[in-house]
Amino acid sequence: MTIEVRDIFSPMTTEEFLQTVWGLRPCVISRNDARFRDVLPWQVLNDILASGRLDYARFRLTKEGRNIPAEAFLSFEQTRAGTPVTRLNVAGLHQQVADGATLVLDAAEEMVPMIEALTGKLERLLGEYVRSHVFVGWQDSQGLATHWDAQDVLVLQVHGSKDWMIYEPTREHPMLRDLEFDDFPEDAKPHLSVRLDPGDFLYIPRGWWHDSRPCGEPTLHVSLSVKKRTGIDYIEALSEKLCEDVFLRADVPRFATADQKARYIRQLRERIISAIDALPLDHYLDEQNSRASLGRQPSLPWPAVQEDLTWLRPDSLLSPQVRRNIALQRDGEGITMAAGGKEYTLGVAALPILNFVVQGRPAILADILAQSEASGASTAESVELLQQLVSAGLVSAR
């Protein structure tokens, strides 16, 4: 079973959620069904913990707002070659969770294919990086202390139940690198108190204080964090372009006269305003999309066999690895696609294949070739182009 974006927000439509909730207010959708059950089955979690050499920065235990020392549930060993490795101490883990610890696993999209697919779909919808975090609790001890996040958070309740308390922000639009950080007010009253059951959804905008607590039973939820771009991010992108201006690269006139300093500021303002006019918001967002990281699905062993141009079969499943909405630019007889921080220019006959890449939906090779042939491209040319895209990591094949 796969999870679609619409499954997260229903019965609301995705458009309704984005227009009436996103960035505006917390939201709970109670369903108490099994729609998220396959996002992370218990056995998949057990297999991850058993098979990996776990990095403490990614995998940790916490209780009542404090991290439990790694030595309590991890063992630090060496290979025969003397290389240090970290492994799970199963008995230690069992003891800590029985005592009420919460298990935290970051970057779960790198380990769980279904979560990776879901974060990719959300990135395409939202145009922002999406990261995932797994929280597993037992007993009734609070895991993390009451806190706010610098990202918007989408909570998917997968197994068991959990109690949440949401409090209003104490600072508008806070950031991790902010100038001020407020402490949680001791007299704060909850804006929202809710119990999440399997299949339920909770949305927490950036800056809203919150905490959660298990209900005396095993509970697992996945938090999808979305780092939304701000005006500060736009200014940083603008500053990169301003580096091309020799006037702005010059030293500030520290020892100039007052009139010279005033003239310098006027010229500085003119150049900055001109740069802003040259970077409309939509153009900035398109640039950021074109720089976004690609998916991480390789297509071994075939891309390493450069001389073999026959390994793609008619029933090969091809999956685009572009995770953002990318606009193709047509100029005369050429089409340009910018993705993964690189730019590709191809002839117009490549349009059906490039459309397949930027639309992001998996397809069978035979179907892609049929569309290409209808546009005048030969099968051999199309296959060779697809193999090049696979080798470049823009498409995965199996």
C-alpha positions in Angstrom: 0.0 0.0 0.0 1.3 3.4 -0.9 0.4 6.7 0.8 -0.6 9.7 -1.3 -0.6 13.3 -0.1 -4.4 13.4 -0.3 -4.5 10.6 2.3 -2.8 12.9 4.8 -5.3 15.7 4.6 -8.6 13.9 3.8 -11.5 14.6 4.2 -10.1 18.0 3.5 -8.8 18.5 0.0 -5.1 19.3 -0.4 -6.1 22.7 -1.9 -8.4 23.4 1.1 -5.6 22.5 3.5 -3.1 24.8 1.9 -5.4 27.7 1.6 -7.1 27.6 5.0 -4.6 25.9 7.3 -1.0 25.9 6.0 1.1 28.4 7.9 -1.9 29.8 9.7 -3.0 27.6 12.6 -2.7 24.1 14.1 -5.0 21.5 12.7 -6.2 18.0 13.8 -7.9 15.5 11.6 -9.2 12.6 13.6 -9.9 9.4 11.7 -8.8 6.4 13.9 -8.1 4.1 10.9 -5.2 2.1 9.6 -4.2 4.4 6.7 -0.7 5.0 8.0 -0.1 1.4 9.3 2.3 0.5 6.4 4.3 3.8 6.7 6.5 2.1 9.3 5.5 -1.4 10.5 7.1 -2.5 13.8 9.2 -5.2 12.1 10.7 -2.7 9.7 11.8 -0.6 12.7 13.3 -3.7 14.3 15.1 -4.5 11.2 16.6 -1.0 10.9 17.8 -1.1 14.5 19.3 -4.6 14.0 21.0 -4.0 10.7 22.5 -0.6 11.0 25.7 0.7 12.5 23.7 3.4 14.3 25.0 6.9 14.6 24.1 8.5 17.9 23.3 11.8 16.3 20.6 10.0 14.2 19.3 7.5 16.8 18.8 8.5 20.4 16.7 7.9 23.5 15.2 10.7 25.5 13.1 11.0 28.6 11.5 14.0 30.3 13.4 16.4 28.0 16.9 14.8 28.6 18.9 12.6 26.3 19.9 9.3 27.8 23.6 8.6 27.6 24.5 6.6 24.5 26.4 4.0 26.6 23.1 2.9 28.1 21.8 1.4 24.8 24.7 1.4 22.3 28.0 -0.5 22.3 31.1 1.0 20.9 33.3 -1.7 19.2 36.1 -2.0 16.8 36.5 -4.1 13.7 39.4 -6.4 13.2 41.1 -3.5 11.3 40.6 -1.2 14.3 37.8 0.9 12.8 35.4 2.1 15.5 31.7 1.0 14.9 28.6 1.6 16.9 26.1 -1.2 17.4 22.8 -1.6 19.2 22.9 -3.0 22.8 19.5 -4.8 22.6 19.2 -5.5 26.4 20.1 -1.9 27.2 17.5 -0.6 24.7 14.8 -2.9 26.1 15.6 -1.7 29.6 15.5 2.0 28.7 12.2 1.8 26.8 10.6 -0.3 29.7 11.6 2.6 32.0 9.8 5.1 29.8 12.3 6.4 27.3 11.2 7.7 23.9 13.2 6.4 20.9 14.0 9.0 18.2 15.2 8.2 14.7 16.1 11.1 12.4 16.2 11.1 8.6 14.0 8.1 8.4 13.4 8.8 4.7 16.9 7.5 4.1 16.1 4.1 5.6 12.4 3.5 4.8 11.3 3.5 1.1 7.7 4.4 1.9 8.7 7.4 3.9 11.2 8.4 1.2 8.4 8.3 -1.4 6.1 10.3 0.8 8.6 13.0 1.5 9.3 13.3 -2.3 5.6 13.8 -3.0 5.4 16.5 -0.4 8.5 18.2 -1.7 6.9 18.4 -5.1 3.7 19.8 -3.7 5.3 22.3 -1.3 8.5 23.3 -3.1 10.5 22.9 0.2 12.8 20.3 1.7 10.9 17.7 3.8 12.7 15.6 6.4 11.2 12.8 8.5 11.7 11.8 12.2 10.3 8.8 14.0 9.2 9.0 17.6 8.4 5.7 19.5 7.2 5.8 23.0 6.0 3.4 25.7 4.8 3.9 29.3 3.6 7.5 29.9 6.8 9.6 30.3 7.2 12.7 28.2 10.0 12.4 25.6 11.1 15.9 24.5 10.6 18.9 26.6 8.0 21.5 25.6 9.5 23.2 22.6 8.8 24.9 19.3 10.3 23.9 16.0 11.8 26.2 13.3 9.9 24.1 10.7 6.3 23.3 10.1 5.5 19.8 11.3 3.1 17.2 9.9 2.4 14.4 12.4 1.2 11.0 11.2 0.1 8.7 14.0 1.1 5.3 12.8 0.6 2.9 15.8 -0.9 3.4 19.3 -2.1 6.7 20.8 -0.4 9.8 22.1 -1.6 12.9 23.9 -0.5 16.3 22.6 -0.6 19.8 24.0 -0.2 22.8 21.7 0.5 26.3 22.9 0.5 29.6 21.1 3.8 31.1 19.9 5.6 33.7 22.1 7.5 35.1 19.1 6.2 35.6 15.5 8.1 33.6 12.9 11.0 32.5 15.1 14.1 31.0 13.5 16.9 28.8 14.9 19.4 31.7 14.2 17.1 34.3 15.7 18.3 37.2 17.7 16.0 36.4 20.7 14.8 33.1 22.2 11.9 33.1 24.6 11.5 30.6 27.4 8.3 28.6 27.7 6.0 30.6 29.9 5.1 28.7 33.0 1.6 30.0 33.1 0.8 29.1 29.5 -2.5 27.5 28.8 -3.0 25.0 26.0 -4.4 26.3 22.8 -5.2 22.7 21.9 -5.2 19.4 23.8 -5.8 16.3 21.7 -5.2 12.5 21.7 -4.0 11.1 18.4 -5.1 7.6 17.5 -3.8 5.5 14.5 -4.6 7.2 11.2 -4.9 10.7 12.8 -3.1 13.7 11.6 -1.8 16.8 13.4 -0.3 20.0 11.8 1.8 22.3 13.9 3.0 25.6 12.3 6.5 26.9 12.9 6.9 28.5 16.3 4.0 26.9 18.2 5.1 25.4 21.5 4.1 21.7 21.9 4.8 18.5 23.8 3.5 15.0 23.7 3.2 12.0 26.0 2.5 8.3 25.4 -0.7 6.8 26.8 0.8 3.7 28.6 1.0 1.6 25.4 3.5 1.3 22.5 3.0 4.3 20.2 4.8 5.4 17.0 4.4 8.6 15.0 6.3 10.0 12.0 6.9 13.8 12.0 7.5 15.3 8.6 9.3 18.7 9.0 9.1 21.3 6.3 11.7 24.1 6.3 9.9 26.9 4.5 11.8 29.7 2.8 11.7 33.1 4.3 12.6 36.7 3.3 16.0 36.0 4.9 16.6 33.1 2.4 15.6 35.4 -0.5 18.1 38.1 0.7 20.8 35.4 0.9 20.1 34.3 -2.7 20.2 38.0 -3.7 23.6 38.5 -2.0 25.0 35.7 -4.2 24.0 37.7 -7.3 25.3 41.0 -5.8 28.8 39.5 -5.7 28.9 40.0 -9.5 28.8 43.8 -8.9 32.4 45.2 -8.6 31.1 48.2 -6.7 29.6 46.0 -4.0 32.8 43.9 -3.8 34.8 47.0 -3.0 35.7 48.0 0.5 33.3 50.2 2.3 34.7 53.8 2.5 35.6 53.7 6.2 37.7 56.9 6.2 35.7 58.9 3.6 34.0 62.2 4.3 30.4 62.3 5.5 29.2 63.4 2.0 31.2 60.5 0.4 29.6 58.0 2.8 26.2 59.3 2.1 26.8 59.0 -1.6 28.0 55.5 -1.1 24.8 54.5 0.7 22.7 56.0 -2.0 24.6 54.0 -4.7 24.4 50.9 -2.5 20.6 51.3 -2.2 20.2 51.8 -5.9 22.1 48.6 -6.7 20.2 46.5 -4.1 16.8 47.8 -5.4 17.9 47.1 -9.0 18.9 43.5 -8.0 15.6 43.0 -6.3 13.8 44.2 -9.4 15.8 41.7 -11.4 14.9 38.8 -9.2 11.1 38.4 -9.1 9.8 36.0 -6.4 8.7 33.4 -8.9 12.1 33.4 -10.6 13.8 33.0 -7.2 11.6 30.0 -6.3 12.2 28.4 -9.7 16.0 28.8 -9.2 15.7 27.2 -5.8 13.7 24.3 -7.2 16.3 23.8 -9.9 19.1 23.5 -7.2 17.2 21.0 -5.0 18.7 17.6 -4.4 17.6 14.7 -6.6 16.2 11.5 -5.2 18.8 8.9 -4.1 17.7 5.7 -5.9 20.6 4.2 -7.9 20.2 1.8 -10.9 23.0 -0.6 -10.4 24.6 -2.5 -12.0 23.8 -1.1 -15.4 25.0 2.6 -15.4 28.6 1.3 -14.9 28.4 -0.6 -18.2 28.9 2.4 -20.5 29.4 0.4 -23.7 26.2 -1.6 -23.3 23.2 0.4 -24.8 20.7 -2.5 -24.6 20.2 -3.0 -20.9 16.9 -1.1 -20.7 14.0 -3.5 -21.5 10.5 -2.6 -22.7 9.1 -3.5 -19.3 11.7 -1.6 -17.3 10.1 0.7 -14.7 11.6 4.2 -14.9 11.2 6.6 -12.0 12.1 10.3 -12.2 14.3 11.5 -9.3 13.4 15.2 -9.6 11.6 16.1 -6.4 10.4 19.6 -7.3 8.3 21.3 -10.0 10.7 22.2 -12.8 9.8 24.4 -15.8 11.2 23.5 -19.2 12.6 26.4 -21.2 12.2 26.3 -24.9 14.4 28.5 -27.1 14.3 27.9 -30.8 15.3 24.4 -31.6 16.5 23.6 -28.0 14.9 22.8 -24.7 16.7 23.5 -21.4 16.0 21.7 -18.1 17.7 22.8 -14.9 17.6 20.2 -12.2 19.8 18.9 -9.4 22.0 22.0 -9.7 22.9 21.3 -13.4 21.5 22.5 -16.7 20.7 20.3 -19.7 20.0 21.5 -23.2 18.5 19.1 -25.7 16.7 19.2 -29.0 13.0 19.5 -29.3 12.6 15.8 -30.1 13.5 15.1 -26.4 10.4 17.0 -25.2 8.3 13.9 -24.3 11.1 12.4 -22.3 11.9 15.7 -20.5 8.2 16.1 -19.7 8.3 12.6 -18.2 11.3 13.6 -16.0 9.8 16.8 -14.7 6.3 15.4 -14.1 7.7 12.9 -11.6 5.5 9.9 -12.3 7.0 6.5 -12.8 6.3 4.8 -16.2 7.2 1.7 -18.2 9.8 2.2 -20.9 7.5 1.0 -23.7 4.9 3.7 -22.8 7.6 6.4 -22.8 9.0 5.3 -26.2 5.5 5.3 -27.7 5.1 9.0 -26.8 8.6 9.8 -28.1 8.0 8.1 -31.4 4.7 9.9 -31.9 6.7 13.1 -31.6 9.2 12.0 -34.3 12.1 10.6 -32.1 13.6 7.3 -33.0 13.6 4.5 -30.5 17.4 4.3 -30.5 17.8 8.0 -29.8 15.2 7.9 -27.0 16.7 4.8 -25.4 20.2 6.4 -25.5 18.9 9.6 -23.9 17.1 7.7 -21.1 20.2 5.8 -20.4 22.1 9.0 -20.1 19.5 10.4 -17.7 19.7 7.2 -15.6 23.5 7.6 -15.5 23.1 11.2 -14.4 20.8 10.2 -11.6 17.8 12.1 -13.0 15.9 8.8 -13.5 16.2 5.5 -11.8 15.6 2.2 -13.7 14.7 -1.3 -12.6 
